[in-house]
Amino acid sequence: MVSTVAWPGFHAWSLLRKHPVGDPPTNQSTKGPRKIIHIDMDAFYASVEQRDNAELRGRPVAVGGSEARGVVAAASYEARKFGVHSAMPSVTAKRKCPDLIFVKPRFDVYKAVSAQIWEIFAEYTPLIEPLSLDEAYLDVTENLKGMAVATEIALEIRAKIKAATHLNASAGISYNKFLAKMASDLNKPNGQAVITPKNGPAFVAALPVKKFHGVGPATAEKMHRLGIETGADLREKDIEFLVRHFGKSGPYFFGIARGIDERQVKPDRVRKSVGAEDTFAEDLHAYEPALVGLKPLIAKVWRYCEANQITGKTVTLKVKYADFTQITRARTIGHGFRSPQEVEESICSLLGAVFPISKGIRLLGVTLSSLEPLADTPVEQLAFRL
Ligand SMILES: [Mg+2]
């Protein structure tokens, strides 16, 4: 979860006090279940590149830098067949797929397409919550067209996106955000799927937790150690157990294990910061392992920034010790950070100032704030630093 915005999971908690464990998911509204659509463009950056350059069509394409420290930002479906995926080091990608064609990202074009699809969404509802340039939640419970069936709305939106942009979108339709997000993956690419209140709990029960939205690799590993592999395993754990092991995400996990997610679709959400943190399996005692632990967090924060075309002028390092005391150290620079390497440089010196330490480190976090558009950064320069 790349966000310092807490899951408002306590809704699930209060809801479940009214409805004992085992009840089917219910909605507190008297109007019946909500209708939420999650729209997700297929292999977005790579598809735009294939659209605009005929020579790339039908071929394995990776958007990103091919140099030693490069990372794949997006992979075409032809590349995915070789196991290439986003966030993979370019060197690994090239090894898996020797014919892989690297293309520099053109964020100005991706943003223009994003604006086009947003206009289409806005014909149906003002309740649009973007997750990145190519993904959004729409609440169409009461939509501007007065359409009763969300599945039909999703079909129309996807057809209009295709007509306007010549790109494919997939959709998930359900009664909450979590399930809509999971559903949009089911019939990808160029497909859609519905998860109804009736089949939601069974769907979640069968799903591996590592595929849950909101469960990253570190959390999945922790769940694995606790014997939780599927939604059904998660459902067996009580709320105290989940809060003890997963903190404020505990109530969220408790809810989604039952197909319950009361988070609203929040339009025009103004994000104040972007952060990621991780609790380590064993406490850290030295600078080097701490830095190793911070690197994936920096990468995660940066991926979010890049997908949303934002950056920040302030970076904050959070250190929680084994005794649960916590400190934060921040640095503000004169402009928005322009690359993950720049963030890492600041984090290195903030971390250095924390040492020597007298107790082990249990958790580390990285947050960017004082956010501003990333757009001011020259794309060329960015591309070489990917
Ligand atoms: Mg996508």
Boltz pocket constraint, residues with backbone or C-beta under 6 A from the ligand:
constraints:
  - pocket:
      binder: B
      contacts: [[A, 40], [A, 41], [A, 42], [A, 43], [A, 44], [A, 134], [A, 135]]
      max_distance: 6.0
